[in-house]
Amino acid sequence: MSAKRVKMTEILNEKREKHILFCKCGGERISPTLIDSVNEHLKNQTVPVTCLSDLCGIVHLKKEFLSDLLSGDTEYLVIGCYSRTMNILFGQFYEDADKLVVRDHINLIDSPYDQIIERINSFSAGSDGNQVYSDIIEDSGWPSWYPVIDYSRCTACGQCADFCLFGVYEKTEDSVNVINPQGCKNNCPACARICPASAIIFPKYKNGGAVGGSDEIDEFAEQQRQALDLENFLGSDIYSALEKRKLKRQSIIRNESMNTALDERDNALKGINKK
């Protein structure tokens, strides 16, 4: 059987080890009370449980802690936000994401508490393993607000890269990539709002929809919203406005590079003066 993209609803009949991955989000879109209640319940399961303080932050700052966590020989229950979002995040740091077996996914944003508990218990049922509860914590203070790209929808038009002023994206002839997630400004989803393909997700965006990574997208409603946002952001001459923003972005990057160089020079001078 050839490898295929991990699907959150895939169920295998064969016997495998089980593991629960629980993302506590670190954002504001999931109730802290719900997070705490689910966390307490997970401490009593008979399958290994790994709690991720914030998958978005861990993916970029502590992904080495995850390299030994995922295995093609293990059956996973993933608990967090939308499955589309979490599949993309896992795919960013796990080269063999196609081989992952995810039996189920629990969406804490939309699922009632009783249903969450029932599905956790169902996944753990029949396991006679020892409880192993562990944490992977990302505590840098970075809000881990940044975009991820759904390449199943992306057309590589590069409009996001031209619009962004902070060097978050890199545009090539046939692709657009997020290369500087920490350069993104907290709570700014503007690039996603003007993406013509609704391919950009901000996992911590509180208002849902395609921008927030929803699994189901109202295509017609998104087209109407995008048209309105484009008019509000860029005016009637979209291409001219994007070119102006591109030049402004280049100016910002040059200024940041100059400031970095000046800081390095001043630090070097301080070192010389101390001798």
HELIX and SHEET records of a PDB file:
HELIX    1   1 PRO A   32  LEU A   42  1                                  11    
HELIX    2   2 LEU A   55  LEU A   61  1                                   7    
HELIX    3   3 LYS A   63  PHE A   65  5                                   3    
HELIX    4   4 SER A   83  PHE A   93  1                                  11    
HELIX    5   5 ALA A   97  LYS A   99  5                                   3    
HELIX    6   6 TYR A  113  SER A  124  1                                  12    
HELIX    7   7 GLN A  159  PHE A  163  1                                   5    
HELIX    8   8 PRO A  181  GLY A  183  5                                   3    
HELIX    9   9 ALA A  190  ARG A  193  1                                   4    
HELIX   10  10 GLU A  219  LEU A  234  1                                  16    
HELIX   11  11 ILE A  238  LYS A  274  1                                  37    
SHEET    1   A 5 VAL A 101  ASN A 107  0                                        
SHEET    2   A 5 THR A  74  GLY A  80  1                                        
SHEET    3   A 5 GLU A  17  CYS A  23  1                                        
SHEET    4   A 5 VAL A  49  LEU A  52  1                                        
SHEET    5   A 5 TYR A 133  ILE A 136  1                                        
SHEET    1   B 2 VAL A 148  ILE A 149  0                                        
SHEET    2   B 2 ILE A 200  ILE A 201 -1                                        
SHEET    1   C 2 TYR A 169  LYS A 171  0                                        
SHEET    2   C 2 VAL A 176  VAL A 178 -1                                        
END                                                                             
